[in-house]
Amino acid sequence: MSAVQLVNPATEDVLRSVEHLDAAAVDDAVARAAAAQRRWARASPAQRAAGLRAFAAAVNAHTDELAALEVANSGHPIASAEWEAGHVRDVLTFYAGSPERLSGKQIPVADGLDVTFNEPLGVVGVITPWNFPMPIASWSIAPALAAGNAVLVKPAEWTPLTTLRLGELAVEAGLDPDLLQVLPGTGPVVGERFVTHPGVRKVVFTGSTAVGKKVMAGAAAQVKRVTLELGGKSANIIFADCDLERAAATAPNGVFDNAGQDCCARSRILVQRNVYERFMELLEPAVKAVAVGDPASRDTEMGPLVSAAHHDKVASYVPDDAPVAFRGTAPTGRGFWFPPTVLTPQRTDRSVTDEIFGPVVTVLAFDDEHDAITLANDTTYGLSGSIWTDDLSRALRVCRAIESGNLSVNSHSSVRFNTPFGGFKQSGLGRELGPDAPLHFTETKNVFIAIREEG
């Protein structure tokens, strides 16, 4: 085991150190989780529901603490961090309703009775990203527990603090200490062991497409189930008939939320050519009005990037000769700050094709509906997107034509815990959230019971 220092991205001050676990510690955790899972699965649905409600209540009692940890560890603005903590509570509460509703089916057959059961998988390994540590962890923890599984979580190396605290709160709420375990460590050690350990029956991974491919390939050796939520390069399509003022005013929120460190970021703005100049005139003041600064301030809308290394990656997409249309402002000095930046590149530029994962957006013109759809789909990703139009028929046509898992019309909504979330193409595999999420952590068992004729 080794200790790793965590840094506040707004100040570069060292927060604390966290011990990284080795593969042997993962093996021990899997063994304990397997025993806890058997006990948990034997509990009645009402008992499991009560456990999740108690967990939600513990989170609710500590939302301020969790939010403060996220501000310090991730640089999220305080208002956003408070929403995220409340979201975790709400996800747990929502799936607390699932254990008593995981009913199988009775299927009409000849000569007997046929029924199905939704059996828990066993131990589930969850590998979470650094951009939204709390919410994304809860998206697997809650439905997996509801379905009767044990859960092991490997948080991202840079941002483990809120996930570690959630693990503690689960125990404080009365859950078995081995049922939900948070295992800090590196991907090549802890994450890899989730993939290779035969006792881990499913791996849920959220992160880059490159690493997701490795997880998928490793899981294939055991025909292990995976859910993958990967990259995105989503389009925000602005048609000439929309409320242009509203579309321009809300565009910054669609891409610069969490400093653009969001797989759902609408990082390509596509504008119909005949309103392109007017849209850019409206977009500039909206971008320059984005308040970038101290995450602890309630006036702040955008905080810093998560690390120095990530700052350097984002900056590489805006060299000195980049086609910068305009930029917002950001603090100088200590901290990994980057101003909101708008580029007007060619369609083939790497800033248009690559997932930058920072506060950089490209704006491109399109000619007509067909051109907009073609341009929006010209990417290996297909996670999210927005369509702005006052024509309902056009909105439905474009939504059906866009190769993306989550679309919004005249808004930038992407994730609701009561609706399914996931991507097309190389944005992922499977779906999270929604009413069916617990079923993704179960096996369907079919049982036929023969019925003898009377006499």
C-alpha positions in Angstrom: 0.0 0.0 0.0 1.1 3.6 -0.7 -0.2 7.0 0.4 -1.2 9.6 -2.2 -1.6 13.3 -1.5 -4.8 15.1 -2.6 -4.7 18.7 -3.7 -7.3 21.4 -3.6 -7.6 22.4 -7.3 -8.5 26.0 -6.5 -5.6 26.7 -4.2 -3.1 23.8 -4.9 -3.0 23.3 -1.1 -2.5 19.7 0.1 -5.7 18.4 1.7 -4.7 15.1 3.1 -3.2 11.8 2.0 -5.1 8.6 1.2 -3.8 5.1 1.3 -4.0 3.2 -2.0 -4.9 -0.5 -1.7 -3.1 -3.4 -3.4 -4.6 -6.4 -5.1 -4.5 -8.6 -2.0 -6.7 -6.0 -0.2 -9.2 -6.2 -3.0 -9.3 -10.0 -2.8 -10.0 -9.7 0.9 -12.7 -7.1 0.3 -14.4 -9.4 -2.3 -14.4 -12.3 0.1 -16.0 -10.2 2.8 -18.5 -8.7 0.4 -19.6 -12.1 -0.9 -20.5 -13.2 2.7 -22.3 -9.9 3.3 -24.2 -10.2 0.1 -25.6 -13.5 1.0 -26.9 -12.1 4.3 -28.3 -9.0 2.5 -30.1 -11.1 -0.1 -31.7 -13.2 2.6 -33.2 -10.1 4.1 -36.8 -9.4 3.2 -37.5 -6.8 0.5 -39.0 -4.5 3.2 -35.8 -4.8 5.2 -33.6 -3.9 2.2 -35.9 -1.0 1.5 -35.6 0.2 5.1 -31.8 0.0 4.9 -31.7 2.2 1.8 -34.0 4.7 3.4 -31.8 4.9 6.4 -28.8 5.4 4.2 -30.6 8.2 2.4 -31.5 9.8 5.8 -27.8 9.7 6.8 -26.7 11.4 3.6 -29.4 14.0 4.1 -28.1 14.7 7.6 -24.6 15.3 6.2 -25.2 17.2 2.9 -23.3 20.2 4.1 -20.3 18.1 5.0 -20.4 16.2 1.7 -20.7 19.4 -0.2 -17.8 21.0 1.6 -15.6 17.9 0.8 -16.5 18.2 -2.9 -15.7 21.9 -3.0 -12.3 21.2 -1.5 -11.4 18.0 -3.3 -13.0 18.6 -6.7 -13.3 22.4 -7.0 -17.1 22.3 -7.6 -18.9 25.5 -6.8 -20.7 25.2 -3.5 -24.2 25.5 -5.0 -23.4 22.6 -7.4 -21.9 20.5 -4.6 -24.9 20.9 -2.4 -27.1 19.8 -5.3 -24.9 16.8 -5.9 -25.2 15.7 -2.2 -29.0 16.1 -2.4 -29.0 14.1 -5.6 -27.3 11.2 -3.9 -30.0 11.3 -1.2 -32.7 11.4 -3.8 -31.2 8.5 -5.8 -31.1 6.3 -2.6 -34.6 7.3 -1.8 -35.9 6.5 -5.3 -34.3 3.0 -5.3 -35.5 2.3 -1.8 -38.8 1.7 -3.5 -37.4 -1.0 -5.7 -36.8 -4.1 -3.5 -40.6 -4.5 -3.0 -41.3 -4.1 -6.7 -38.7 -6.5 -8.2 -41.4 -8.9 -9.2 -40.9 -11.6 -11.7 -43.4 -12.9 -14.2 -45.9 -15.7 -14.5 -45.8 -16.9 -18.1 -48.7 -19.0 -19.5 -47.4 -22.4 -20.6 -48.8 -25.9 -21.3 -48.9 -28.6 -18.6 -47.6 -26.4 -15.7 -46.7 -23.1 -14.2 -43.8 -21.0 -15.4 -42.4 -18.2 -13.2 -39.3 -16.0 -13.3 -37.1 -14.6 -10.5 -34.8 -11.7 -10.5 -31.7 -13.0 -8.7 -28.9 -10.7 -7.6 -25.6 -11.1 -9.4 -23.6 -11.1 -6.1 -20.6 -8.7 -5.8 -20.5 -5.7 -8.2 -17.4 -3.7 -8.8 -17.9 0.0 -9.6 -15.2 2.2 -11.0 -16.1 5.9 -10.8 -14.6 9.0 -12.5 -13.2 12.2 -10.9 -15.6 14.7 -12.5 -18.8 13.9 -10.5 -17.7 11.5 -7.7 -20.8 11.5 -5.5 -23.6 11.3 -8.0 -22.1 8.8 -10.4 -21.2 6.5 -7.5 -24.8 6.6 -6.3 -26.1 5.6 -9.7 -24.7 2.1 -9.2 -24.7 1.8 -5.4 -28.4 2.4 -5.0 -29.9 0.1 -7.6 -27.3 -2.6 -7.0 -28.1 -2.7 -3.3 -31.8 -2.6 -4.0 -31.4 -5.7 -6.2 -29.7 -7.6 -3.3 -26.0 -7.2 -4.3 -22.9 -6.1 -2.4 -21.0 -3.2 -3.9 -17.2 -2.4 -4.1 -16.4 1.1 -5.3 -13.0 2.3 -6.6 -13.2 6.1 -6.6 -11.0 8.1 -8.9 -7.5 8.7 -7.5 -7.9 12.5 -7.6 -11.3 12.8 -6.0 -12.0 10.0 -3.5 -13.1 11.9 -0.4 -16.9 12.1 -0.8 -17.1 8.5 -1.9 -15.1 7.4 1.2 -17.5 9.4 3.3 -20.5 7.8 1.7 -19.1 4.4 2.6 -18.8 5.6 6.2 -22.4 7.0 6.2 -23.7 3.6 5.0 -22.3 1.9 8.1 -23.5 4.7 10.3 -27.0 4.1 8.8 -26.8 0.5 9.9 -25.8 -1.3 6.8 -23.3 -4.2 7.1 -19.8 -2.8 7.0 -18.8 -5.3 4.3 -21.9 -4.7 2.1 -20.6 -1.4 0.6 -16.9 -1.0 0.6 -14.9 1.9 -0.9 -11.5 0.8 -2.1 -9.2 3.7 -3.0 -6.4 2.8 -5.4 -5.2 3.0 -9.0 -6.9 1.7 -12.0 -4.1 -0.7 -13.0 -4.3 -2.3 -9.5 -7.8 -2.0 -7.9 -9.7 -1.5 -11.1 -7.9 -4.3 -12.9 -8.6 -6.7 -10.0 -12.3 -5.9 -10.3 -12.1 -7.0 -13.9 -10.0 -10.2 -13.3 -11.5 -11.4 -10.0 -14.0 -14.2 -10.7 -16.0 -13.2 -7.6 -16.8 -9.8 -9.0 -19.8 -10.6 -11.2 -20.2 -7.3 -12.9 -18.1 -4.2 -13.5 -19.6 -0.7 -13.9 -17.1 1.7 -15.4 -17.4 5.5 -16.0 -14.5 7.2 -17.7 -12.6 7.5 -20.9 -13.5 5.4 -24.0 -9.9 4.2 -24.2 -10.0 2.7 -20.7 -13.6 1.4 -21.2 -12.4 -0.7 -24.1 -9.8 -2.3 -21.9 -12.4 -3.0 -19.2 -14.7 -4.6 -21.8 -11.9 -6.7 -23.3 -10.8 -7.9 -19.8 -14.3 -8.7 -18.8 -14.7 -10.9 -21.9 -12.3 -13.5 -20.5 -14.9 -14.4 -17.9 -18.0 -13.3 -19.9 -18.4 -10.8 -17.1 -21.2 -8.3 -17.4 -20.3 -4.6 -17.9 -22.0 -1.3 -18.0 -19.8 1.4 -19.6 -20.5 5.1 -19.5 -17.7 6.7 -21.6 -16.9 9.8 -23.6 -19.0 12.3 -25.4 -18.8 15.2 -27.9 -22.3 16.3 -27.9 -23.9 18.8 -30.2 -26.1 21.8 -29.3 -28.1 22.5 -32.5 -29.5 26.0 -33.0 -32.1 26.3 -35.7 -33.1 29.7 -37.1 -36.7 29.4 -35.9 -35.9 29.0 -32.2 -35.8 31.6 -29.4 -32.3 32.7 -30.3 -31.9 34.9 -27.3 -32.7 32.0 -24.9 -30.6 29.5 -26.8 -27.6 31.9 -26.6 -28.2 32.7 -22.9 -28.3 29.1 -21.9 -25.5 27.7 -24.1 -22.8 28.5 -21.6 -24.5 26.3 -19.0 -24.7 23.5 -21.5 -21.0 23.3 -21.9 -19.2 25.1 -19.0 -21.0 23.4 -16.1 -18.3 21.8 -13.9 -15.7 23.7 -16.0 -16.7 21.5 -19.0 -15.6 18.4 -17.2 -18.8 16.6 -18.1 -19.3 13.8 -20.6 -22.6 15.4 -21.5 -21.2 18.8 -22.2 -22.6 20.3 -25.4 -19.1 21.1 -26.6 -20.1 21.6 -30.3 -22.5 24.4 -31.0 -24.0 24.0 -34.4 -25.8 27.2 -35.7 -27.9 27.6 -38.8 -25.9 29.8 -41.1 -28.5 32.5 -41.6 -28.5 33.3 -37.9 -24.9 32.5 -37.1 -23.7 36.1 -36.8 -26.6 37.1 -34.6 -26.1 34.1 -32.4 -22.5 34.9 -31.9 -23.3 38.5 -31.0 -25.7 37.1 -28.3 -23.3 34.4 -27.1 -20.4 36.6 -26.4 -21.9 38.5 -23.4 -23.3 35.3 -22.0 -19.9 33.7 -22.0 -18.2 36.7 -20.5 -20.8 36.8 -17.8 -19.9 33.3 -16.5 -18.6 33.8 -13.0 -15.4 31.9 -12.5 -13.8 31.9 -9.1 -13.6 30.7 -5.6 -15.8 27.5 -5.4 -16.7 28.4 -1.8 -18.5 31.5 -3.0 -22.2 31.3 -3.8 -21.7 33.7 -6.7 -19.4 31.3 -8.4 -20.8 29.4 -11.5 -17.6 27.7 -12.6 -14.6 26.5 -10.6 -11.1 25.3 -11.6 -10.0 22.3 -13.6 -9.3 19.3 -11.4 -5.5 19.1 -11.7 -2.4 20.5 -13.3 -2.1 17.6 -15.7 -5.6 18.1 -16.9 -5.1 21.8 -17.2 -2.2 21.2 -19.5 -4.3 18.8 -21.6 -7.1 21.3 -22.0 -4.7 24.1 -22.8 -3.2 22.1 -25.6 -6.4 22.6 -27.6 -6.0 26.4 -27.5 -2.5 27.2 -28.8 -1.5 30.7 -29.5 -2.8 30.5 -33.1 -6.1 29.0 -32.1 -9.3 30.5 -33.8 -10.5 32.1 -30.6 -13.7 34.1 -31.1 -13.9 35.3 -27.5 -13.2 34.2 -24.0 -14.5 34.8 -20.5 -12.3 35.5 -17.5 -10.7 33.4 -14.8 -8.5 34.0 -11.7 -4.8 34.1 -12.1 -2.2 32.7 -9.7 -2.5 29.5 -7.7 -5.1 27.0 -8.9 -5.9 25.2 -12.1 -7.9 28.0 -13.7 -9.0 28.1 -17.4 -11.4 30.7 -18.8 -14.5 29.8 -20.8 -13.3 29.8 -24.4 -15.2 29.8 -27.7 -13.4 28.6 -30.9 -14.5 28.9 -34.5 -12.4 26.2 -36.2 -12.8 24.1 -39.4 -15.0 21.1 -39.1 -12.0 18.7 -39.2 -10.0 20.4 -36.4 -9.2 18.2 -33.5 -11.0 20.7 -31.2 -14.2 19.6 -33.0 -13.5 15.9 -33.0 -11.8 15.2 -29.7 -13.4 15.2 -26.2 -11.5 18.1 -24.6 -13.3 17.8 -21.2 -12.7 21.4 -20.3 -14.4 24.8 -20.8 -13.7 25.0 -24.5 -16.5 25.0 -27.1 -16.5 25.1 -30.9 -19.1 26.9 -32.9 -19.8 25.7 -36.5 -22.3 26.9 -39.1 -24.7 24.5 -40.9 -26.9 25.0 -43.9 -30.1 23.0 -43.4 -31.6 20.2 -41.3 -29.8 17.5 -43.2 -26.5 19.2 -42.8 -27.1 19.7 -39.1 -27.9 16.0 -38.6 -24.9 14.9 -40.7 -22.6 17.2 -38.7 -24.0 16.2 -35.3 -23.5 12.5 -36.1 -20.0 13.0 -37.5 -18.4 11.7 -34.3 -17.5 8.4 -32.7 -19.5 9.4 -29.6 -23.3 9.5 -29.0 -24.1 10.5 -25.5 -26.1 13.6 -25.3 -27.2 16.7 -27.1 -29.7 19.5 -27.5 -32.0 20.7 -30.3 -33.3 24.3 -30.3 -36.4 24.9 -32.6 -40.0 26.0 -32.3 -41.1 23.5 -34.9 -42.3 20.4 -33.1 -42.1 18.2 -36.2 -38.6 19.2 -36.8 -37.7 18.6 -33.2 -39.0 15.0 -33.4 -37.4 14.4 -36.8 -34.0 15.5 -35.6 -34.3 13.7 -32.3 -35.0 10.4 -34.1 -32.1 11.0 -36.6 -29.4 12.0 -34.0 -27.3 9.0 -32.9 -27.4 9.8 -29.2 -28.8 8.3 -26.0 -30.0 11.4 -24.3 -31.5 14.5 -26.1 -33.2 17.6 -25.0 -35.4 20.0 -26.9 -35.1 23.7 -26.0 -33.1 22.8 -22.9 -29.9 21.1 -21.8 -31.2 18.5 -19.4 -29.3 15.2 -19.6 -29.6 13.2 -16.4 -32.7 12.5 -14.2 -32.5 9.6 -11.8 -36.0 8.3 -12.8 -35.1 8.1 -16.5 -32.6 5.9 -18.3 -29.1 7.3 -19.1 -26.5 6.0 -21.5 -24.9 6.4 -24.9 -24.8 5.2 -28.5 -21.7 4.2 -30.4 -18.4 4.6 -28.4 -20.1 6.6 -25.6 -20.9 3.4 -23.8 -22.8 0.1 -23.3 -25.9 -0.4 -21.3 -28.1 2.0 -19.4 -28.0 3.5 -15.9 -30.8 5.0 -13.8 -34.5 4.9 -14.5 -37.0 2.4 -13.0 -35.3 -0.6 -14.7 -31.8 0.0 -13.3 -32.0 -2.7 -10.5 -32.8 -5.3 -13.2 -29.4 -4.6 -14.7 -27.9 -6.0 -11.5 -29.9 -9.3 -11.6 -30.0 -12.5 -13.5 -33.3 -13.8 -14.7 -34.1 -17.3 -13.5 -36.8 -19.2 -15.2 -38.7 -22.0 -13.2 -41.2 -24.4 -14.7 -43.4 -26.4 -12.4 -45.2 -29.4 -13.9 -48.8 -29.9 -12.9 -50.2 -33.4 -12.9 -53.7 -34.0 -14.1 -56.2 -34.9 -11.5 -56.5 -38.6 -10.8 
